[in-house]
Amino acid sequence: MSDSVYRRYVALGDSQTEGVGDGDDVRGLRGWADRLAEQVARHSPGLLYANLAVRGRRAGQVRAEQLAPALAMRPDLATVVAGVNDVLRPSFDLDDVAGHLEAMFAALTAQGATVATVTFPDVGRITPLARPIGHRVLALNERIRQAARRHDVAVAETAVHPVVTDPRLWSADRLHAAPLGHARIAAAVAHALGLPDSDDSWSRPLPVDGAGASGRWAVGAELRWAGAFLGPWVVRRVRGRSSGDGRQAKRPALLPVASPAGDTPSAV
């Protein structure tokens, strides 16, 4: 277990780090990075936390828009999670995406920050229509691992555990984690960092609920999903628009970490 006491945590990324799927834009988003900050704060009193993530951002945009502000905050803990928005686009360039991620790893660790990241699950097991791009995710994960080794970045290996594709961890759009999924991601990153009170329970299967997952992937469900979520996503791409257009980071400055109110889904 790590005995580090962190003073400043900065999260960089896209919609998952912003917290989409865990709350909403009316009540506010929580997300795995907020949950991680809460866990860190339990052992690092006085922790300050900033979340620079904005939905829709590709790896190059995260680097261009978020890295300099993050470095200016001089974090001793940072998380960098990006690349899925690149994977989903026809113009995906593995070398380009991996290069942006590694540049962020290098800059933050060179300044003395402890940095953590994640690998991504097989999207084809979450959304069967995405199976043709599954190889991209595998290739990106391997490049993330290689860059992380070069810069001593902690990696939460969410890619290798079957539970991460359990439908109960995902929101209706199948692109963003549900609250339980965000809790699991936070627990995975905490475990990768060796935080006190962390363990590998996040990687264990959920209890069998009796309903089974197979019905969710029925043809009718696939068609309904495509109409409700895939279609609008394609239209935005054709129009050159992003879900993050006009949006700013939800927490652009370092602020004290507040304790969460009410009950929250367990990470296990």
Number of C-alpha atoms within 10 A of each C-alpha: 12 11 10 16 16 19 18 22 28 31 29 28 27 27 23 25 27 25 29 25 25 22 14 11 10 6 7 12 17 20 26 27 28 24 23 21 27 20 20 22 22 14 16 17 13 15 21 20 28 26 27 24 29 28 21 22 23 21 26 20 16 25 21 13 16 22 22 14 15 24 16 8 15 17 25 19 24 25 26 26 22 31 27 23 16 20 20 15 13 8 8 15 14 16 11 12 21 22 17 20 24 21 15 25 27 19 15 26 18 11 12 12 23 22 26 22 25 24 22 21 21 23 24 16 17 19 18 13 14 13 14 10 16 17 14 19 22 17 12 21 20 13 20 25 18 14 19 21 12 11 18 14 28 21 21 22 19 21 18 13 13 14 19 26 20 14 21 17 22 20 17 15 15 18 19 19 27 25 25 22 29 30 26 27 29 25 28 27 25 26 22 22 22 16 20 16 12 18 15 12 13 25 20 14 13 13 7 8 8 6 8 9 13 8 10 12 16 10 10 11 12 16 13 11 17 17 12 13 14 17 11 12 15 14 12 12 12 9 8 8 13 15 14 14 11 7 11 12 17 15 15 17 16 17 15 17 20 13 12 11 6 5 6 11 12 13 18 16
